[in-house]
Amino acid sequence: MVVKRTGGRREPFDRTKLEKGIQQALRKRAVPQLKIEEMIDEIEESAIRAAETSHEIASSVLGEMVLDVLHTIDTVAYVRFASVYRNFENVEEFMHEIETLTRRCSPPGGVHAPHGENDNQNDNE
């Protein structure tokens, strides 16, 4: 499978590159490694299905697949990934994304951390 980049350049799909981006977004988050591997498998399988006829997938489609999965796993990682993927340039862009995220999936009490994560995550930093 080939990934078609925004500028038209094409490169082979690289699972390691996908994994690095996801791992970076999930850095210091309470998401088990097994769950991360399952997420990467899911994204890779979805990408293969999407590229079935042409054997290529747009990097934008792949990025949105990552965002969709991160959204269900960890909203902080979602915003981290979105900030790089969508190339946020200022605080207003972060705020807009967070407001959109909050409206999209607001559970009682607003945006939340994954189950079992304690609120004092930064105590160990």
N, C-alpha and C positions, 0 to 999 in steps of 0.2 A: 504494500500500500504506500502511496505517495501523498505527502502533505503539500498542498499548494499554499504558499506564503502570500501575504498581502501584496507584495511587489511583483507577484507573478512567478517568483522563483519556486522551484519544486525540490523537495528533499525527501528521502525515505523516512517513513514513520519511525520514531525513536522512542521506544517505551521508557528508556532510561531518562530521557529529557522530560517526558511527561511526569515520571515519578519524582524527579528533582523539583519540578515546579510545585507539585502537590505537597511534597515533604516540606518545602520552604514555607508554603502557606500554613501548614499545620504545625510548624515549629513551636514547641512549648505548649501545645494544646493537648488535652486529655483524650486523644484518639488512639486506640490500640493499633499496633503495626498490622495485625491481621485485618482490621477494618480498612486500613489504607490500601493493603494489597487487594482486597476485594473490590474497593472503589476503582483502583487502576485497572483491574481485570474487566470490570463493568464498562468503563470508558473505552478501553481498547476494543472490546467486543462490539460496542455500539458504533465505534468508528469503522470497524471492518464491515459491519452491516450497511452503514451509510455509504461506504465506498465500493459496495459490491459490484455495481455495474461498470463504473468508470475506473475503479482501482485507485481513486484519488479522493481526498477530502480537503476542503478548505480549512486553513488554520483557524479561521473565525468560527467555523462549526465545531471544531475540536475544542476551542476555548469555551464556547457556550456549554458544551457537554460537561466540561470540568466544573464550570460554575453551577450548573444544575445539580450535580452530585454534591459538591461542597455545600451548597445551600441546605441540603437535607442532613448533612453530617455536622457542620460547625459553621455558624454564621460569621464568626470572627475570621476564620480561614477564608470564607467566601469573600469578605471585604478585602482581605490581604491580597488574594489572587486577583480580584477585580481591579484593584489599584494598579497592579503591574500590567495585567492583560489589557485594560482599557486606558493605561497610561495617564492616570490622574496627575494633574499638574498643580492642584491647589486644594486647600481644605474644603472649599465649597463643593468640589467634585466628590470628596469623601462623604460630606454631609448629605449630598443629594442621593448617593448610593445607599447610605444607611437609612435615609427616609424612605426610599423606594423599597428596600428590604423590609423595613418595619411594617409598611402598609401591606406588602405582599404576604407576609407570614406571621403577622403579629399574634402570638399566643397570649393568653392572659398574663399581664405583667410585662409585655414587650419582648424585645430580642433577648434570647437566653443562651446560656452555655449548654453544652451537651450534658446529659444526665450523669451525675456522679462527679462533675468537676467542681472543685470548691471555689468560692468567690475570692480567695486570697492567692490566686495563681502567681502573682508577682512577688510573693514573699520570698521565694527561693532564687530570685534573680540577683 
